[in-house]
């Protein structure tokens, strides 16, 4: 590099850095806007997935609990039949375990 180029960069360093900062700011602004659009799209897709899971579960009444499917989706697990049935069994077990305890606290009439 010739001395005239080096001195030009030295003389205009603040201007060059300012231009670079403006360019970086514009890039960051564009990235933040893209992130917001992607986040909105993700929320819409998640809501649609929950609605379709609920509709699919309600299409087979008595077979699949729609809340079990939604629980899996909220937790980030795949809503496979195995996972849905496992959650449904856990819920049934906890409900069955709570029933005797609930009736044990209430007084029974003498027979």
C-alpha positions in Angstrom: 0.0 0.0 0.0 1.3 3.4 -0.9 1.7 6.1 1.8 -1.1 8.2 0.2 -3.7 5.4 0.7 -2.6 4.8 4.3 -2.8 8.5 5.1 -6.2 8.7 3.5 -7.5 5.9 5.7 -5.9 7.5 8.7 -7.5 10.9 7.9 -11.0 9.3 7.3 -11.0 6.6 9.9 -13.9 8.1 11.9 -16.0 8.5 8.8 -15.3 5.0 7.7 -16.1 3.5 11.1 -19.3 5.6 11.2 -20.4 4.3 7.8 -19.7 0.8 8.9 -21.7 1.3 12.1 -24.7 2.6 10.1 -24.5 -0.4 7.8 -24.4 -2.8 10.7 -27.4 -1.1 12.3 -29.3 -1.5 9.1 -28.5 -5.2 8.9 -29.5 -5.7 12.6 -32.8 -3.9 12.0 -33.5 -6.2 9.0 -32.6 -9.2 11.0 -34.9 -8.2 13.9 -37.8 -7.6 11.5 -37.2 -11.1 10.0 -37.1 -12.6 13.5 -40.4 -11.0 14.4 -42.1 -12.3 11.3 -40.7 -15.7 11.9 -41.9 -15.7 15.5 -45.4 -14.7 14.4 -45.4 -17.4 11.8 -44.3 -19.9 14.4 -47.1 -18.9 16.8 -49.6 -19.2 14.0 -48.3 -22.7 13.1 -48.3 -23.8 16.7 -51.9 -22.7 17.1 -52.9 -24.5 13.9 -51.1 -27.6 15.0 -52.9 -27.6 18.3 -56.3 -27.0 16.6 -55.7 -29.9 14.2 -54.6 -32.2 17.0 -57.7 -31.4 18.9 -59.9 -32.0 15.8 -58.1 -35.3 15.1 -58.6 -36.4 18.7 -62.3 -35.4 18.6 -62.8 -37.3 15.3 -62.3 -40.6 17.2 -64.5 -40.1 20.3 -63.6 -42.1 23.4 -60.3 -43.3 21.9 -57.9 -40.4 22.3 -58.0 -37.6 24.8 -57.5 -34.3 23.0 -55.9 -32.8 26.1 -53.3 -35.5 26.1 -52.4 -34.6 22.5 -52.2 -30.9 23.4 -50.1 -31.7 26.5 -47.6 -33.5 24.2 -47.5 -30.6 21.8 -46.9 -28.1 24.5 -44.1 -30.1 26.0 -42.5 -30.5 22.6 -42.9 -34.2 22.3 -44.1 -36.0 19.1 -47.9 -36.7 19.4 -47.5 -40.4 18.4 -50.1 -42.9 19.5 -47.6 -44.5 22.0 -46.9 -41.1 23.6 -50.6 -40.2 23.8 -51.6 -43.5 25.3 -48.8 -43.3 27.8 -50.0 -39.9 29.0 -53.6 -41.1 29.1 -52.5 -44.1 31.2 -50.6 -41.9 33.6 -53.6 -39.6 34.0 -55.9 -42.6 34.7 -53.4 -44.0 37.2 -53.2 -40.7 39.1 -57.0 -40.3 39.0 -57.4 -43.9 40.3 -54.8 -43.2 43.0 -56.6 -40.0 44.1 -60.1 -41.6 44.3 -59.4 -43.8 47.4 -57.8 -40.9 49.2 -60.7 -38.6 48.4 -63.3 -41.1 49.7 -61.1 -41.9 52.8 -61.5 -38.4 54.1 -65.3 -38.3 53.9 -67.3 -39.9 56.7 -69.2 -43.0 55.7 -72.7 -43.6 57.1 -72.9 -46.6 59.5 -74.2 -49.8 57.9 
